[in-house]
């Protein structure tokens, strides 16, 4: 018996002490599962329940079941739809800007240039900052009296964040500044994965630079670019911190800000839970459209 | 169709010189195969002709026009890559049509050209498929189709069938030859496989260390190798090479290798050797074996037998050298068998021991 024991692998020796493979596997998995249930699954289900009640976290009054009343109220509220329109506009400007700037930077970096590593690292810095910090210092940059942006553009005392026409663009610009590096990073990975010999083949086939870009580069980078767009759209949909810090204009009231006010200033916990669920469904729906395109692109 | 001329072409990668003074003329309609080991500069030469690699000095002309400073797109040359380089996101039809679309040719014209090339290569049924759904051989047919569709001045191929399995290689080899004959295109083909080179080429260019070793028709390269490198690179099994001393014995000469008894050969077959150290090269088919003692044969013993079906390769010991002989299958029973061996003096090659250059009889 001892002879057999010494010949066994260490893992099997543990098994012989009563730990089966299954037990060992569970020991690794259970902490993660517990964490997920406590911090993700439970809040998700709990908020689903509160979304059907008139629950207010600020009072001790018991929650009453109201059925779909919260959802009905929200979907009939024209102000909420205004928040959605603003958010959609914001997502469009911000994500388009990030893709254009990020992909452009990636194209510039996807070649042999001196200090490439250093330049890449410096370009990545914005996305490593805290969003709240970014909001605070862009507020200073945008400041009408002493902001450096007006100083350099010679715009006098232009009110970037108070002008209802411009404020949303100003907020989106900050998002573009911060997250273009993310799109750049993914695009750079995509671009460097395009085999060099395809470009050589295109050159031999007499394709010009524009034709090569639109017919070879872009279609081959599309799947990874699509992943970047999915991530950025979901994130932009949820934008709260820097937008909240930068501007309190009604024209910049994104759904996340409206949701925050509803939940933590007005304490309409039940109603805001329903609101959160509506946003969730929308984000999932939009992501699904992207994922379909992604799968189509990957099938090639 | 085109005549390609390389004059004093040199190429450095950093401090490493990969092409040393390459001079080569490829005639219009000729099929030239560049043969050599990996790293010998054959692919670099091909890429330099295509314009995928800039050269350090020298000139390359296509139909008399200097092209070394032109971009690949402006040289009107097609290139077939070893990796096929098909555009993965396009169908076969789109792949073949790509060179035509890139220069905005008319759609009707384009469709007709693509159909014609596809029919010629027998890949019409593959047109709607994507490259990922094709076998290796079909991928290469598509790559060749893409190269041919715009009727280039010359077709350059970089180990185009190197990635295929042996049987398919043989089949594709025949197809490429048929294609060359039908299209009369100037073709330059790079390979490390001497069988491919022998079977395809009008002329073979043997390269080593960035230098052209020999340029000639396949049979010339095989029968009259210019130096030891060519002699050992072309031909399978590899030519036997051994240090040799020549002694005269009466009216005949005695070739002594490996310290064994010499082979008696007519003295006129070695009369051009001036006595400086030489190496003897003899192809396995010129090593003759006999079961009985004969005049001019010396006694030996087999050390290894490789039965190959159509023939056997037999290793025999001559002094401390081993000679490989090609003989009919089943000629010997196995290792350790007693045999007699002789050399065919008319098919013996001699090389300068120092330079490796062929010592050939004048006339």
Interface residues (C-beta under 8 A of the other chain):
Chain A: X195 X197 X198 X200 X201 X202 X203 X204 X205 X206 X207 X208 X211 X215 X216 X219 X220 X300
Chain B: X50 X51 X52 X71 X72 X73 X77 X78 X79 X81 X83 X85 X87 X88 X89 X98 X99 X101 X102 X103 X130 X146 X150
